[in-house]
Amino acid sequence: MELKSILTEPLRSAKAVEVLERSLQKGRLAHAVLLQGENEELLEEVAHSLAAVLLDLSLGEGKEDRFGQVTSHPDFFTLRPSQKARAIRAEDTRELIRQIQHSPLLSHRKVAVVYEADRLCASSQSSSANIFLKTLEEPPLDTTIILFSTRPYVLLETIRSRCFNFRIPSSFRATEDASWQQWLADYSDLLLGLLQGIRDKERIAGSFMAAYGLVARFNGILGNLVAEAWEREKAKLPQDLKDDERDAMREGSAKGIRHRLFKELENQTRSAAAPYLADGKGGPVASKFTERIRLLEAVAGRLEVNLKTETALEDYLLSCLRIWSR
């Protein structure tokens, strides 16, 4: 079975997928592959699809069906973050290494997938990253190790250099949720209102109320989306998954959804700014929009170091009010 036949669009036409396909056909796929990109769901889809080809599985049409066959295969092994810190522990890394030392049970080879590989800890010589590095240096026979990460720069350079690196392009998919789409529309209305200036007391008060209303609604929308996504995801998880791994996966899912919403917020801001940024003729308005976009990017980055969502969004919106009141 070809890799492209398993993947969904637009992954089938991605350059990285074409290279992986040729490597599979020639039997020259490296023993370790690092998939990197901005969309964790797409990275996981490529990792599971690649594993299906390597394990020579005959897959069904539905995504849940084919991924279920992959994750339940006796020659398929996983390494995931666990506990609230969402780190990949040294003991779990050692267990994976022990498992892949054995001969394949059903297939002609084994496949191990490291989820969120940037969570490999590298604080000491006995850390998970250094333990894992030794396996990359001397890989077991008939074994392919697939790592994927949205933050490959966090990985040890010695790990990255021992893997074939492939960048998987992200596709922008708007969140199909009526409450979120209404939130974006109200955010756009606030942007348009700020263009008219907010120097009188009535407009200032109205803008502050609108900003805090957006913050409160955002948290509610995010909570609902996370709960709905987790209901879908937990039904597909392996039965033997540990509780701390399950908690870490839920936390990772929540952060992924939050990242996507902030990305859509950034796209909405860029769309509103586009007419003023075209040809560099926007003057002061264009300058303020540029400052706002940079501010939003900075706030989104601070979320990665455990800044609270409501604090980040409040900081951004209030800073916007200050920008436009100057």
Stockholm file with secondary structure:
# STOCKHOLM 1.0

chainA/1-326         MELKSILTEPLRSAKAVEVLERSLQKGRLAHAVLLQGENEELLEEVAHSLAAVLLDLSLGEGKEDRFGQVTSHPDFFTLRPSQKARAIRAEDTRELIRQIQHSPLLSHRKVAVVYEADRLCASSQSSSANIFLKTLEEPPLDTTIILFSTRPYVLLETIRSRCFNFRIPSSFRATEDASWQQWLADYSDLLLGLLQGIRDKERIAGSFMAAYGLVARFNGILGNLVAEAWEREKAKLPQDLKDDERDAMREGSAKGIRHRLFKELENQTRSAAAPYLADGKGGPVASKFTERIRLLEAVAGRLEVNLKTETALEDYLLSCLRIWSR
#=GR chainA/1-326 SS CCHHHHSCTTGGGCHHHHHHHHHHHHTCCCSEEEEECSCHHHHHHHHHHHHHHHTTCCCCSSHHHHHHHHHTCTTEEEECCBTTTTBBCHHHHHHHHHHTTSCCSSSSSEEEEETTGGGBCCSSTTSHHHHHHHHHHSCCTTEEEEEEESCGGGSCHHHHTTSEEEECCCCCCCCCCHHHHHHHHHHHHHHHHHHTCCCSHHHHHHHHHHHHHHHHHHHHHHHHHHHHHHHHHHTTSCTTCCHHHHHHHHHHHHHHHHHHHHHHHHHHHHHHHHHHHGGGCCHHHHHHHHHHHHHHHHHHHHGGGTCCHHHHHHHHHHHHHHHHHC
#=GC SS_cons         CCHHHHSCTTGGGCHHHHHHHHHHHHTCCCSEEEEECSCHHHHHHHHHHHHHHHTTCCCCSSHHHHHHHHHTCTTEEEECCBTTTTBBCHHHHHHHHHHTTSCCSSSSSEEEEETTGGGBCCSSTTSHHHHHHHHHHSCCTTEEEEEEESCGGGSCHHHHTTSEEEECCCCCCCCCCHHHHHHHHHHHHHHHHHHTCCCSHHHHHHHHHHHHHHHHHHHHHHHHHHHHHHHHHHTTSCTTCCHHHHHHHHHHHHHHHHHHHHHHHHHHHHHHHHHHHGGGCCHHHHHHHHHHHHHHHHHHHHGGGTCCHHHHHHHHHHHHHHHHHC
//
